[in-house]
Amino acid sequence: MPRPRKPIPGVDAKQLIGDAGKLLPVPSRRLFLRGVVSVGALASLTGCDIVDGPTAENSLRVISNFNDWVQARLFSRTTLAPTFPESDVMRPFRFNAYYDEDDAPEVDGDTYKLEIGGLVDNKKSWTLPELYKLPEVSQVTRLVCVEGWSAIGSWQGVRLSDFLKLIGADTRAKYVWFQCAEGYSNTIDMPTALHPQTQLTLKFDHKILTKAYGFPIRIRIPTKLGFKNPKYVTAMWVQNNDAGGYWENQGYNWFSGL
């Protein structure tokens, strides 16, 4: 027999589903709101009843996980984020972090080395002069912050897919994990790492990154929200385990694609 429904006090189940559908990327949102992806289908996918769950938070967690699942399957390495002319670049570019700009980490560029590990053939560390000698690509793309603002920036650096090839990374691995100087960390999926616009960024507006913009390295991913673009990167690991990330471990969407 089906379980009797136990409404969540103060929560309108239909409104909850409608609001949750707004979290999905546009193609899947249309299916969701048309009822093609029904509450029952979600229950089958997740093994949970999102309406009869013990709390609204748990219900939205199911939607969040489903959102990640859908976005990962809609993601295409051939679909590019919009690009813009240099005249559209925000100057000065907006600082973004969970701390004040004065608290951004100070990294000594003279002694800095990018640590490499995991499923790669060559685990040598890379100095900044070595990185600056690599073939440079440039992009003018929009950074979209989860807080609701966005800004167009000019970014120069090494295509991450090229760097992964250079170090002999096993691109059959599932993830690339980044550690940052201030303790931040982030994990991205391998298809995102191999996307042609995903960049190991060394410069902003054709000048070496300043402390405010993530010196010495930030990872620019214009197909994802800003918090998936780690700054002050000190280490990169290619691996099959999902190591999470600073915000993801606090409940933010893992995939967070645009």
N, C-alpha and C positions, 0 to 999 in steps of 0.2 A: 504493500500500500504506500502511496505517496505520503511524505511527511506533511503534517499540517503546517501551514504558513504561520510564522511568528514575526509579525511586522516589527521593524526596528522603531522604537519610540521616537517620535518627532521627525521621522524620515519618510518622505513620499517616494515609494519604490519606483514609480514611473518617472518621476523627475530625476531621481538618482541615475537611472539608466540613460535618460536623455543627456544629462550633464556629462556622464562618463563618455558617451559617444563623441562629445565635442573634443575630447582629448586625443582622439584617433586622427591619423593623417587623412587628408581629404578623401581619397578613393575608398578607404575602408570605412570612413565615417558615413559616406552615402549608403553603403551596404548596411551598416549597423542601424542607421536611423530608418531605413526602409523596412527593417525587420528581417532582411536576408540573414544577417548574423543575429540570431535571436538570443534571448536570455537563456533558453534551453540549450542552444548550441554552445554558448559560453560555458554553461555548467558542464557540458560534455567535454569541452576542451580542457577545463581546469579541474574537474572533479569536485567543484564547489557549487553551491547554490548562492549566487551573489546577492539575491534579494533576501534570502532567509539566513544569511550569515549572522554571526553574533553582533557585529558592529558595522556601521557604515564604512569605517576605515578599512576593515577587512574586505568589504565589497569593492571598494575602490582599488585596493591592492590587486585584486583579481583583474580588474579592468586595466590597471597599469601593466601587469604582466602580459595581458593579451595585446595591449598596445605595442609592447616591445616585439612580441611574436609577429604581429602584422607588419610593422615597419621593417623588420629584418627581411621579410619575404618580399616586400615591395622595393627594397633597395636595389639599385642597379649601378654597376661600376661604369656604365656608359652614359648615365644621366648626370649632367653637370649642373652645379649651382650657378645662378646668374652671375655674370661679370659686369664690370662698370668701367667707365673712363677714369683716368687719374684725377680729373677735375672734380669727381664726386667724393674723393677721399676726405674723411673728417680729420682736420688738422687744427689743434692737437687732438689725437685720438683719445677716446674715453678710457680711463683706467677701470678695470673690472676685476674684482676679487672679493672674497668674504672677509677681508681685512682692509685697513686703511693703506693708502699708498706709502706712507712713511714706514709701515711695517713690512713692506715687501723685502724679500731676502736679498742680501748682498752676496754676490758670487764673484770670486776672484777669477777673472778670465785668464790670468797668466798660469794658474795652476789647474784650471778646470780640465776635466776629462769626462767625456760621455761614456758611461759604463754600459757594456753590451753583454747580454747573457741569454740563457735559454737555448732554444732550438736553432742555433746558428753555427755555421762552420768556423767563422772567425770572431773570436770574442775579445779582440784587442780593443782597448779604450781609444777614444778619438779626442784629440785636442781641438781647440777652436781654429788654429791656423790650418789644420788638416781639413776640417769641415768647410772652411771658407774657400778652399781650393776646388771643391767639388762643383760640377756643372750646376749653374743657378737657373731656377725658373721663377717667374713672377706671376702674381695674380692680384686682381683687385676685386675683392669679394666682400660680402656683408657678414659681419659677426652678429648673431642674434642671441641676446641674453634671455635667460629664463625669467628674468625680472620684468621683461616686457619692452625693453628698448633694443635698438639695433644701430649699427654704425658701419660704414663702408671703410675698409682699410686696404692699404697696398702692402703686400707681403712678398718677401723674396727668400728663397732658400732651396733646399734639395727636395725633389719629389720623394716622398717616403718610400714608395714602391721601388725606386731606383736604389735608395740606400739599403733597403732590405735585400735586394739582389746583390749589392756590393758586398755585404757581410755574409752572404750565403745563408740567408734565413730560410727556414722550411716554411714555405707559404701554404703548406697543407695544414699547418697549425691553426688553431681556432682564434687565438688572441694575441694582441700586443699590449704589454703593460708598461706604464710610464711612472717613474718615481720623480718627485720634484724636490727642490731645495728646501721649501718651507714645510715639507711633510705631506703635501698634497699627493694624491696618486690617482690614476685613471686607467681603465682597461677599455680597449676598442676591439671590435671584431676584425678578423683578417680581411674580409671584403672591403671594409672601410679603409683599412690601412693601405690597401692596394688601389684605392680610387685615385685617378689621375690628379685630383685637386688636393689630396691630403698631402701636407707639406711639413717637412722638418724645417721650421722657419728660423732664419738667422738674422733677418733684417726687417725693419718696418720703414716704408716709404724710401727704400733704397739706402737706408743707413742702418748700421749695426744696432740691434735691439738695445734699447735703454732698459734700466731696471723696471720702469713702469710698464713696459711692454713685454717683459718676460725674459730678459737676458739671463743666460746666454742662448737658450733654445726654448721655443714654444712649438707646439704641434698645432698647426692650423688645419681645421677640418670644416670647410664651409657647408658641408652637408649635415652638420650636427649643431646642436645648441652650444653656446659658449662654454658651459662648464665641462663639456667633453673636449675642450681645446686646452690641454694642460700647458702651464708656463714654468719657467725655471727648471727645465727638465735636466735631471742628472743621470738617469739610467733608463734603459729600454730592454725589456725582456720579451722574447717570443716564446709562447707557451700554449698549452692546451687547457690549463685551468683558468677559470674566471676569477681574477683577484679583486674584482669590484672596483670601488673608487670612493673618494671622500664623500661626495654627495649621494652616489648610488647606494652606499651603505647606510644612508640616512633616509632612504625611501624614494629618491628621485628615479625617474625612468632610466633604465640602463641604456637603451638604444638611443633615444632622444634625437632621432633624425628629423630633418625639416621637410 
